[in-house]
């Protein structure tokens, strides 16, 4: 039955990945997959490699872009199954561990959505798996495997560093600490992780440590205490993990932490700390900043493993029969209700004609770019223009995705995002008219003061999803100017530092 459920949910994710148009960030990461840069301003390069793998099989299609996430989900489930099997030797909780992600919206459906977190999750779980193998075998060579997977996790997203406290207490709290502190293996594991992560370090050393400074703006942003951002964080965890699943997992993690630190049991210490520390950190950040929907998602699969293992530990610790039965009932309820919720959300986006959430719908808010691209094509033909200009990376990414190389597309500002990108075809741009495509009021942004182009109004187009207006776009003809691909770092056309801060302010607002 579990195998049938996983197969059915995998098909559901494939249909979802094929049917829905790309969201803006997904298209943005797709543009990375077309480049040969070692790393990128926003994130490390792993997600670009995932996309390149998928599009090599299925071409530049929505399924091709998203295929890596579908595969990552299956790999994550296999690793969770082996972790729980090795710790418990109980097939029933192994089944529970692999069904829990299926019953959580983020994993059961949205692992088909491309994001750096999707690339990081299987490597992060693999690191935990290697450390569980270490705890059971005592073989120090598993430290090296853990270092490899840690490096691959960091090569996917910087938030993988938030597992460091769990690894530290796993090393230092159990009775084995002096054995491993005297051993070369933990230190060699750090070296392995750094070597694997080195493409990001090399790229940043060559570009003024741009990625770390860019992400530092997010990590240190503070806009005052807000009950709204706290509510957003907690609400997102309930929605993406599960309204029943979240309390089931959190309560199991607290019990696992109590058991682990009381008895100095390495695996319990590792699994509980790996989730509770990031969860509390993001809660603290949510006091003053909106926590992104994907930011905490790397940690919950470890929580699913801990929750499944906890059910086998409770009888051994002489918990009451009533408490054990209640825990099993709630865990089963979390899976059944979660699976139903995931299927309902799938049907809403794939089959239903309604928009219940209006402008705040996370998919609808980024849909409808095909009509913008069609109007841009008409403007190109009418004006005799040969290239498209934008002033935000979302529009840039969607225009590149929808035109598929037929027309050069350039974001004329924020050029710090595009360091080491290939020349988009300046021979088709220089000396030719272009069409600017931008959201209102971006066409009146101060950045235009630094652009000496002649601008001619060329109409508007609305972006809608299921009848709801999301944005209005202005189209203008640009003449007498060619964009700079590599402006000076003090140019307003380069300013990623300022724009990174503006992004956080806009998200918080």
N, C-alpha and C positions, 0 to 999 in steps of 0.2 A: 504493500500500500504506500509506504513512504517513497519507494522508487517511482511509482506511478505518479504521485503528487509532484515529485521533483521534475519528472519528465514533462508533465502537463504545465507546470509553472515555467519551465525553460522555454517551451513552445510559446507560452504567453509573452515572455520577455522578447522573444524573437519577433513575434507579431507587432508588439509595441515598438520595438526598435525600427522595424521596417515601415510602419504606418505613419508615425509622427515625424513631422519635419524637424530638422535640427534646431535646437535652441542656440542662442547667440554665442554662449561660451563654448558650446560643442563645435560650432563652425570656426570659432577662433582657434581652438586647439587643432582642428583639421588644417588650418593654414600653417601651423607649426610643423605638421607632418610633412609638408612640402619643402621644408627648409633643411639645411645641413648644419645648423648652429649646434654647438655643444650643449647649450642651455638657453633659457629665455628669461626675460625680466620677471614675469609673473610667477613662474613655477619652474621646477626642474623638468627635464625632457622626457621622462618615462611615458607620460600620456601621449606625447607625439609618436613615440615608438609603438605604443599599443594601437594607435589609429593607423599608422603605416602598415602594421601587420594585418589588420582587418581589411583595409582597402586593397592590399595586395591580393587578397582572396576574393573579395566581393566588389571591388572597384569603388569609385567615389560615389557610393550610395549611403543612405542613412544606416542601413544594416552594416555596411563595411566600416563606417566610422565607429559604430557602437559595438561591434562584434567582440572586441577585447574585453569589454565589461561583462558580457554574457559568459565568456570563458572564465573570467576572474571569479565570478560567482560560484561556478562549479568547482574550481580549484580551492576556493575558500571553504566550501562545504566538505570537501575531501579532507582537508587539514583539520577542520573542527572535529570531524568524525574520528580521525586517528588520535587526536589529543584526548578526547573523551574515552575512547576505547582503551587506550593505554593506561589511563588513570583508574577507570572503573571496571573494565571487563564486563560491562552490562550493555547488552544490545539495545535494551529499551531506551536508555538515556542517550545512546548514540543516535538513535532515530530522532529523539527529541532535539538533540543538538543540531542536526541537519535541517529539521523542519522549522526551527525557530527563525532563521534568516528568511525563509520563504514566507513566513507570516508577518514579517516586518516590512512596511511599505518601501523603505529605502532600498532594501536588499532584494525583496521579492519581486519588485517591479523596476525601481529606479537604478539598479546596478546596470540596466541597459542604457542609462544616460551617461554620456562621457564626462568625466571630471577627474582631476588628479587623484582624488580620494579613491576612485574606483581602481586606479592602477596601484595605489599604495596598499589597499586592504589585503590582497592575497600575500604580499610580501611581509606585511606586519604580522599576520597570523602565522606565516611560515617561521618567522623569528620566534614566536611563542612556542610553536611546535618543536623547534630545535632545542629550546631551553627545557622543555618538558622531557625530551629525549635525554638531555644532559642530566637532569635530576634523577631519572630512572636508571640510567646506565653508569653514571659517574665517569664517563669517557670525556675527557677534556676537549677532544676534537670537535665535539658538538658546539663548543664556543665559536669555533671558526665558521661553522654553518650559520650560527646566529649572527655573527658579524657580517657575513655575506648578505643575509636577508635584511639586516639593519641598513646596510649600505644601499640596497635596492629600494627599501622603503623611503629613505631620504632622497634617493634619485627620483622618487615619485612625488613627494610633497614634504616640505620642511616640518610639518606638524608631527612627523614620525619621531622627532626628538622627544616628544612628550611621553614616550615609553621608557625614556632613560631612568626616571625615578624607580620604575618597577624593576628594571634590570639591576639597578644599584642595590635595592633592598633584597632582591633575590640572591645577590652575591654576598651581602654583608650580614643579613639577619640570621639565616640558618647557621647551624653549628659547624658547617663546612667552611666558613669564611676564611679561616687561616690557610686551609688547603689551597683554595683558589687564589688567594692573594699572593701566595708564594709561587703559584704556577704561572708559566708564560702564556697560557692559552687565553685568559681574558684580555690581556694586553695585545696579543696578536689579533684577537677579534676586533679590537678598536682599529688596529692598523688596516685590517681587511675592509672594514666599513669605510674608512677614509679613502682607501684606494678606489673602491667601487664608486664612491661619491665624488671622486676627483674631477669628472667633467664639469660639474657645477662649480667647483672651486676654481678650476682653470678659467672658465668663462668669466666668473666674477672678478678674478684677479686682473683680467684683461679689460674689464669694463667698470672699474671704480667700485666694485662690490655692489653693483646695482641691485641685484635681487635681494640681498640681505637688507639693504637700506629701504627698498620698496616695501618689503614685508615688515620691516621695523616700524613703519608708519602705522600699519594695522595693529601690530602688537602693543604699541604704546599709546594708541589713540584713546582719548578720554573726553567725553562730551557731557559729563555730569550724570548723576544717578537718575535712572529712568525706570519706572515700574513697567513701562511698555516693553522695553528691551528684555527685562527679566521674564515677563509673560511670554514674549516671542520665543525665548530660548526653551523654556519649559514646555510650551505648547508644541514647538517643533519636535521635541523629543517624544512627546506622547504621539504625535501624528506620524512620525517617520519610523519609530521603533514599535509603537503599539500602545493603545490605551490600557490594555491589560498587561501586555508584555513588559512595558517599562517598569511598573512596580514589582512585577515578578522577578525581573532581572536585578533590579536595585536591591531588593530585600535579600536575594541570594548572594549578591556581592558583599553585602554587609556581614552576613553569616560566614561567608568564605574568608573575609578579612579577619574576623574575630577568631576563627579557627586557625588560620595560618599564623597570625602573629602570636597567638597564645601558645601554640605548639611548635612554632618555628618550622612549619612545613613549607618547603620551597615553592611547590606548584601553587598552593593556595595563596601564598604571599604574592607570587608573580601575577596570577590572573586577576586577583582583586585589585591590586595596586594599579595595574595597567589600565583599569577602567575608572576607578574612583578618583584618582589624581587628576586626569584630564577632565572628568565630569565636573569636579569641584572648581577647577581652574576656569573652565568655560562659564560656569555659573558666576564666578567672581567677575569675569570680564563682562558678562551680560548686565551687570549693575550699571555700566556706563556705555556699553557698545552693543549694537546688534550683532549677535553671533550668527554667522552664515549657516544656511541649512545643512551644508555638507561637512562643515568643520569637525563636528564630533563623531562623524560616522565611522571613522577608522577604528574606534575603540569597542563598539558594541558587539561585534562577533566574538571577541574574547569574553565579553559578558555572557553571551549565550553558552559558551563552553563551561563557564563557571556555574551558571544556573543549572545546567544539566548534571554536572558533577555533584553539585550540592544535594540533589535529590538522593543520591546513593550514600552520601555521607551522613545524612540525618539519622537513619536507623542505627548506624554504628555509634552515634553519639547519644543514643537513648532518648531521642526526642519522642514526645507522646505520639501515639498512633493517630490521634485526631489531627495533630499538627502536620504529620507526614502526609496523611490522606488529603488534607486541605491544600498542601503545597502541590501535590500531584494534580489535583483538580484544577487549581488555578493555572498551572503550567499548561495543561491540556486545553483549558479554556482560552488561554492566550494564543495558542497555535490555531485553534479552530476559528476564533473570532478574527484573528489577524489574517488568515488566509481568505476569509470572506471579504474583509475590508480591501485587501489587495485586488481581488477580482472585481469588486465594485468600482474601484478607482480605474482599473484597466478598462472596464466597459464604458465608464464615463468619458474617458479620453479617446477611445478608439471607435465607439459605436454611438454614443449619445449625441444629440444635436444641441444640447443646452449649454449655457454658461451660467452656473450658479454663483460663481465668485466674482464676476465682473472683472474690473481692471486688475484685481490682485491675484487672479488665477495664475499660478507659476508657469504653466504651459502657454496659456492664451496670451499672457503679457509679452511673450516672445514669438508669437506666431504671426502669419500674414505678410511676411517679407516678400513672398512671391509676387504680390501685387505691386509692391514698391519697385522690385526689379523689373517687372514688365513696363511700368511707367518710365523707369530710367532708360530702358532699351528704346522706347518710343522717343524719348527726348534726345538720345544719342543720334538716332536716325534723322530726326527733324533738324537738329543743330549741326549735323555733320561732325560731331565730336567723336573722339577716339578713346577717351579714358574717363574713369569715374573717380571723383574725390569725395572723401567723407571727413568728418571731424570727431567721430567716436568709434572705438574699436568694435562695438557690436554691429553697427551698420557696415563697417568695413568688412567684417568677417562674413556677414550674410551676403553681401554683394559678391565677394570672392566665391563663396560657396555656390550661389545661384548662377553666376556667369561662367564658372568653371574654366577660367583662363581665356575666354573669348575676348574679354576686354580687360586692360590693366585697371586695377583698383588700388588706390593709395589713400591711406589716412594721412592727411597733410600735416597734422599736429601729432603730439605724443610720440614723436619719432624714437624716443627712448625704448619703446616697446619692440622696435623692429631692428635692433642692432644685429648685424650679420645676416639679415634677410637678403635673399637674392634680388638682383635688379628686376623690377616688374616689367621692364620693357620701355626704357626711356626713349628709344627711337620712335615708339608709337605715341609718346606723350609730348616731348619737346617740340615746340612750334605748332602744336595742334590744340584745338579747343577741347575742353573737358566739361563734364556735367557734375555739378556738386549735388550730392544727395545727403540731406541732414534733417534731423528732427527740429521742429520748432521748440525752443527759441535758440538752438545751437547756431543757426544762421546769423544771429546777432551777437555771438560771443566775442569777448575782447580779442581773441586770437586773430580775428580778421584784420585787426589794425596792423599786424605784421605781414600781411599777405597782399601784395600790390596787384592782384588780379582784377581785371574788369569783370563785374558780375552783372548778369542779365537774368531777370526773373523768368522762369520757364515753367511755372505751374506748381501744383501741390498734389499730394496723394495721401490718402488715409490708410492706416494700417488697422485692420479689424480682425477679430476672431469671434465667430458665432454671433455676429451682429453687434458686438461691443467695440466701440472705438478705443484704441490704445494710444496711438500717436498720429500726429500729422507731420508729413515730411515735405520739405521745400526742395524744389529742383531749380538750380541756377546754371546758366552757361558761364564758364570761366574762359577768359581769353587773355592774352598778353602776359602770361606767367607760366612757369614750369615749377613744380614742387621740388623742394630739397629733400633728398633721401637721407642725408647725413648732416643736418644742421648743427652748429656749435652747441655745446651742452648748456650754454647760458641763453640760448635762443628760446623764445616762447613756443617755438614749434617742437622743441625737444622735451619740454618740462614734464617728465614722468613723476618727479618728486612732488610737485605741487598737485598734480592730478591724482596721485595716489591718495593724498589727504582729502581732496575734494570727493573722491569716490566714497570714502568712509563716511564723510559728512552726509552725502546724498543717501547712502544706505540707512544711516541712523535716522535721517528725517523721514 
